[in-house]
Amino acid sequence: MIDRTTALAVWAALGAVVVALEALALRCGGRVPGIGALARRITVRPVGRALLVLGWMWLGWHAFAR
């Protein structure tokens, strides 16, 4: 099992990567898709919507169930 400090560091690193990619998307003027564009691509099909909901549920369970 991973200790709490390591788990928080991993979540912080993932959050920093997401923020950096979104900043890059805004700076590049459309060459790099942002979070909204990626979500739109995923949710076009019902399977993508279901996978997104399942992923969000998994993330919520692991982030807040402790």
Secondary structure, DSSP 8 states (H G I E B T S, - for coil): ---HHHHHHHHHHHHHHHHHHHHHHHHTTTSS--HHHHHHHHTTSHHHHHHHHHHHHHHHHHHH--
